Amino acid sequence: MTITNLIPARFLCLIAHLVILITLIWSRDANVRACLPEVYTAEQYNSVDTALIIGLALSIVFLSIELIGFMAGISMFIHPVGLLSTACHSSAAIALSFYLFEEWPCYIFWYIFGFCSAFPVLVEVGVLIAVLGLKKVR
């Protein structure tokens, strides 16, 4: 893959991750039930559901920050950041697809969140600070 193909690949991976997150918000019931014992109370269900909603919402916020930096052109042409973002978000799209269809327990979501949403947004924020705040280019 050449460097010129990295920009559309990054965009498609970001959008794929966003679509799967939105799908997970709509159909999270099976995943919430997978996190609970066979007999559970409404309080337990609501607690796990709320935690999952918060995680999914944070993922969407982090993804939005990355999309803004990307679409504004701030990190679009910094190739190591683009490669990291593409790898993380394509991994997230695949892992969250399995999470959705295989009804994995909730603790697995937090690993996916940490490696595939939180880590890339930290890099993106670092790039935003370097480019906008410190006026450093690459």
N, C-alpha and C positions, 0 to 999 in steps of 0.2 A: 504494500500500500504506500503510495507516495504521500508526501506531506500535504499536497493539495486536496487529497481525499479525506484528510483528517477533519476538516471543518464540517462537511455535511455528515460525516459519521458521528461526530460529537453531537450535532444538532439532533439527529435521529435517535441517538441513545438517550439524550436528555428528555425528548418527547416520549419515548417508549417508557422510560421510568415514570414520568408524570402520569401517563395513561394507566399504568398498572397501579400506581398509588391511588388514583381516583376510583378505579375498579375495586380496590381493596376497601376503601371507605364504604362503598355501596354494599359490599357483600362480606362484611367482617364477622358475621354471626357464627359461621362454622369455625373460624379461627379462634374466636373467643371461647366457644365451647370446647375446643381442643386444649385450651389452657386450664380448664377447670376439672375437678374430680367428677365422677359420675353423678354424685349427689351434691348439689350446690344450692346456695341461697341466692336470692335476687341481689343482695348486697355484694356478694362475691362476683356475680355476673357484671353488675354495674361498675365495680372497681376495675375489673380486667378490661371491660369495654372502654371505659374512660382512658385508661392507660394506653390502649391501642390507638384510640382516636388522637390522643396527644402526640404519640409517636408518628402517626401518619401525617398529622397536620404540620409537625416540625419538619418532616421530610419534604413536604410540599413547599414550606417556607424556604428551606435550604436550597431546594431545586430552583425556586424563583430567583433567589439571589444569584445563583450560578447563571441562570438564563439571562438575567439583566446584564451581568458582566460580559457574558458572551455576545448577546445581541447588540450591546453598546460598542462592541469592538475592542473592549479593554483587554480581554484575555483571548480574543479570537486567534491571534497570530502568534501567541506564545506556545510553541509546539509541545514542550514537555507538559505544560498544564493541560493542553488539549488531549494529549495521549493519556494522562492520568484520569482525566474526566471521562474520556471515552471508555477506558477499561473499567472504572468504578461503576459507571451508570449502565453499561452493558451487563456487567455482573449483577447489578441490582435488578435489572429487568428480568434476567433469567432466574435469579434466586427468588424474587418476589412472585414470579409466575408459579414456581414450585410451591412457595409458601401458600399461595392462594388455592391451587388445585389439590395439593396433597394434604392440606389442613394441618400444617406444622404447628407446634406449640409456640406460644408468644415469645419465649425467651430467645428464640432464633431470630425473630424480627429485630431485636435490639442489636444483635451482631451485624445483621445486614445494614441496619441504620448507622451503626458506628463506622463501619468500613466503607460503605457505599454512599452515604449521605453526609455525615458529619466531617469525615476526613477531606473529601473534595471541596466542601464549602470553606473549610479552614484555609486550604490552599488558595481558593478563589478570593477570599477576603484578604489574604496576604498579598496577592497580586493587585487587588484594588487599592490597598494601602500604598503599595510600592509605586504603582503607576500614577494614581491620583494625588496621594498625599505627599510622597517623596519625589515625585516627578522623575522616577527612574524608568527607563525603557529597557526591558529585558535585563 
